Amino acid sequence: MKVKRDIEIKAPPEKVWKILMDPLKLEDWVSIHQKLKQAPSGQLEQGDQLTQCLRLMHKNFDVKWQVKQADEPHKAIWEGRGPVRSKATVRYELEPDGDGGTRFHYENEFKSPGGPFGAFVTDRAFQRTSEREADRTLDKLKALLER
């Protein structure tokens, strides 16, 4: 299952990057964030790890993330491992819009355990919810940065 979104944010890429890569700011914009269980202090860099408790479809679960790429302020890739061997990859791509703002591309890919059948069930069960939460998350990010 994959969710892709593109938004325009009226803030420069450097400012957007600082929010995206600050683990203490996750609670301010990630709609399914419940709490940060473990994270380094300051801006996340390549190789950093954190553990985040998320809530989706009335269930709390932990995801252990590792920052696989951090090309400030252009691109970040986080890889996560969740319950029962589930995996997620989140990509952030930022580029200047030529007007002082940022074109932000967000992509979240979730791979469920259980082979093709597990993927089929997960796709059906979570696609709409994941899309709705991605929209809510990006709306919150935009509002946070544009205030």
C-alpha positions in Angstrom: 0.0 0.0 0.0 1.3 3.4 -0.9 0.1 6.9 -0.2 1.5 9.9 -2.2 0.7 13.5 -1.7 2.0 16.8 -2.9 1.4 20.2 -1.2 2.6 23.7 -1.4 3.8 25.3 1.8 4.4 29.1 2.2 7.7 28.6 4.0 11.2 28.0 2.7 12.5 24.4 2.5 15.0 25.1 5.3 12.1 26.0 7.7 10.0 23.0 6.6 13.0 20.7 7.0 13.6 21.8 10.6 10.0 20.8 11.5 10.1 17.5 9.6 13.4 16.4 11.2 12.7 17.5 14.8 11.3 14.4 16.7 9.9 16.7 19.4 7.7 18.4 16.8 6.0 15.1 15.5 3.2 15.6 18.0 2.4 19.0 16.4 1.7 17.7 13.0 1.5 13.9 12.6 -2.2 13.1 13.1 -1.7 9.5 14.3 1.2 10.3 16.6 0.5 9.3 20.2 3.9 9.7 21.9 7.6 9.6 21.3 9.2 6.7 23.3 12.8 7.2 22.3 14.7 9.7 20.1 17.9 11.6 19.9 17.8 15.2 20.9 17.9 17.8 18.2 17.6 17.5 14.4 17.5 13.9 13.0 20.4 12.9 10.8 21.2 9.9 8.7 21.5 6.8 10.9 19.5 8.2 13.8 16.8 6.0 15.3 13.6 6.7 17.2 10.6 4.8 18.5 7.2 6.3 18.1 3.8 5.1 19.4 1.2 5.6 16.7 -2.6 5.1 16.7 -4.5 4.0 13.6 -8.0 2.4 13.5 -8.4 2.5 17.3 -5.1 0.6 17.9 -1.9 1.8 19.4 1.4 0.3 18.0 5.1 1.2 18.1 7.2 1.8 15.1 11.0 1.8 15.3 12.3 4.2 12.7 15.8 4.7 11.2 16.7 7.7 9.1 18.2 6.1 6.0 18.8 9.4 4.1 18.9 13.0 5.3 19.9 15.3 2.5 19.2 18.7 4.1 16.9 20.4 3.1 15.9 18.3 0.0 15.2 14.7 0.8 14.7 12.4 3.8 13.9 8.7 3.9 12.8 7.0 7.1 12.4 3.2 7.3 10.2 1.7 10.1 9.5 -1.6 11.6 6.2 -2.2 13.3 4.3 -5.1 14.8 4.3 -8.6 13.4 7.2 -7.8 10.9 5.3 -4.9 9.2 7.5 -2.4 7.4 7.1 1.2 6.3 9.1 3.7 4.3 8.4 7.4 4.4 9.9 9.8 1.9 10.0 13.6 2.1 11.1 15.6 -0.9 11.3 19.4 -0.7 12.1 21.9 -3.5 11.8 25.7 -3.6 8.7 26.9 -5.4 10.5 30.0 -6.8 8.3 32.2 -4.6 9.9 31.7 -1.2 7.8 28.6 -0.5 8.2 24.8 -0.7 6.8 22.1 -3.0 6.6 19.2 -0.6 6.2 15.6 -1.8 5.2 13.0 0.8 5.1 9.3 0.2 4.4 6.5 2.7 4.7 2.9 1.7 3.5 0.2 4.1 4.3 -3.5 3.6 2.3 -5.9 5.7 3.4 -9.4 6.7 1.7 -12.4 5.3 2.7 -12.4 1.6 0.2 -11.5 -1.1 -2.9 -12.3 1.0 -1.7 -10.1 3.9 -1.0 -7.3 1.4 -4.5 -7.7 -0.1 -6.3 -7.5 3.2 -4.2 -4.6 4.4 -4.7 -2.7 1.2 -8.4 -3.0 1.5 -8.6 -2.3 5.2 -6.1 0.6 5.5 -5.9 2.5 2.2 -8.7 4.9 2.8 -7.8 5.4 6.4 -4.2 6.0 5.5 -5.1 8.5 2.8 -7.4 10.4 5.1 -4.7 10.5 7.9 -2.0 11.6 5.4 -4.3 14.5 4.3 -4.9 15.5 8.0 -1.2 15.3 8.7 -0.1 17.4 5.8 -2.9 20.0 6.6 -1.5 20.2 10.1 2.1 20.6 8.8 1.0 23.3 6.4 -0.9 25.2 9.2 2.0 24.9 11.6 4.5 26.4 9.1 2.2 29.1 7.7 1.1 30.7 11.0 
